Amino acid sequence: DFPQTFGNLISVDGIQNKAMLVRFENKSLLYDNLLTLDTSNPQAAYIGNSNMFKNSPPIDFAETDLGYIVSQNKFFLKIPQGQITVDAKRGQVFLLKGTQLEELSSINSGMNKFFTDHLSFKILKYFPSVDVDNHFNGLGIHGVYDSKFDRVIITKLDYIPLRSDVNYDKILNQYYIETIVGGSVIKTEVFLSDANYFCNKSWTLSYHLNTKSWVSYHSYLPNFYIGENNFFYSGKNIGTAEAWKHLTNIQLYNSFYGQTEPYIIEYPLSYQYQDEIVQNIKDYTKAYKYNMPSSAFEYNTKIETNNRYFNKAILYNGQQSSGLLELVAKPLNNMNAYMQYPIFNANSKTILYTKSDNFYQYNTFWALQVSSQEPLFSTPCTSLSDDKVINISNMDYVNRSFKKSPLRAKELKIRHILDNSSDVHLVSQFLTTTSQISYL
C-alpha cells in the first residue's frame, strides 16, 4: 500500500542492479537496489535483497512539498548512460544514473524556460479529463535513443482547441461540436489533426549526450518510435501506421515521410557599448552533395558545390526586421539579369548572394517593418518546433528609393532557411558581419 499523497501509480520499471523504479504522479521510489562490494576474488559480492518490496526500505530521491523526479507519463527511455524520465507537470527532464540524478532541463541547459512553459499539457486547461498518456492516438510524450549520434530525441504531442464550441466525450474519447438541424442536436466528431478546430502545440527536441546540450528542434511529430542500432524508425498513426527510416540515406537530409521540411539555423550576434549598423553578411558554410556508390566495392563520395546555399534569410532585432529575403545566386556574365535585383514580391524580397574565398555573402537588406510597436513574428499552429513565422501584416515589401532604414541594434539575429531541396548537406561553421557604429 502506498500513501495517496504519492498520486496515481504511473509505471514500474526494472533498471540496473536488479532495482525497480516505481514512479508516481508526485514521487519516485527505488526498490531493491543491490550494492556491489569489492572482494579479493574476481567476482563481486552484492549486498541487498533481490525480492521486490521485501525487507529493505526504498531509496527516496527527495522529500519536497512540490514533488521531485516524478512523472505523469509512462515514457521511460533506457540508454547506455542511464534512464530518461519526464515530469510534464513541473517542466523537468531527468537522466537517472542508478541512485544519482542529473536534471537535463536545469537553468544551465538554456532550455529551462521552454520546458517550464511547454512541457505541461495545454489541452488539460480545456479538457481536464482527457488522456494525455497515449501518444499513439495523438496526446502524450515519447522518444527514442539515436545510437549513431548519441542523442535522445523527445516528442511531446499536444493541442489546444481553436473554437469554444469544441467539446470532449471522455467515455467515447472523442472531440465533437454540436449543431442544431431541424430542432435536433447533431454531434459531429472532429479530430486533433484538423487545423480548423485545433492548434498544434507539439514539438520534438534532441539532447546530445556527449556535449550535454539540447542541440535542435525537429520538424517531425511522430506517434511512435522504434529504436535500432545506428538508425531508428518514426511513424504516424494515419489509418494504417506509416513508418519512416531515419539515418540510412545520406542523399537525403531535411526530408521526412517523403516531404522536404525546412532546415533552419539561427545565429545570435551581440555588439558592445553602442548600437551598430549591419551592412554585410559573410557566412562560412560548406555545401556538400553525395554520390551513391556504383558498386559494392566503392564508398560513398561527396563533393563540395559552389552553387547551393540557403534559399531564404531573415535578419531581425527587437524592433526591426528585414522581412523574408529570398536568396538567389548572382548571375554570372549577365549584367542585364543582375540589374533586375532586388525583386520586390508580395510577401518577400529577392536578393542576390555571391561566393568568394569560401564565404557566402549578401547585403541589400534594410528594415521593412510597418510599425516597431507591432509583433514582428507570430506563432504558427503547425508545431512549436517551427517557433516563429513572419507577421506578414506588419511587413512592407514595396520598392523604396529613399528612407531605407538600416538594421541597427546591440543584438541581432540572423536566420537562415533551406526549404526548397533536401539533397544538399550544409555544414555551417561560423558567420561574420561587416558593421559600423550607429551614432543616432
Secondary structure, DSSP 8 states (H G I E B T S, - for coil): ---GGG-SEEEEEE-GGG-EEEEESS-EEEES--EEE--SSSS-EEES--STTSSS--EES---SS--S--SS--EEEETTEEEEEETTTTEEEEEETTEEEETTSGGGT-HHHHHHHSS-GGGGT-TTS--SBGGGTBEEEEEEETTTTEEEEEEE-EEESSTT-EEETTTTEEEEEEEETTEEEEEEE-TT-TTTEEE--EEEEEETTTTEEEEE-S---SEEEEETTEEEEEEESSSEEEEEES--TT-SSEETTEE--EEEEEEEE--SS-EEEEEEEEEEEEEEEE--SSTTS--EEEEESS---SEEEEE-SS-B---EEEEE--TT-HHHHTT-SEE-SS-EEEEEEEETTEEEE------BS-TTS-SEE--SS-SSS--EE-GGGB-----SS-----EESEEEEEEEE-S-SS-EEEEEEEEEEEEE---
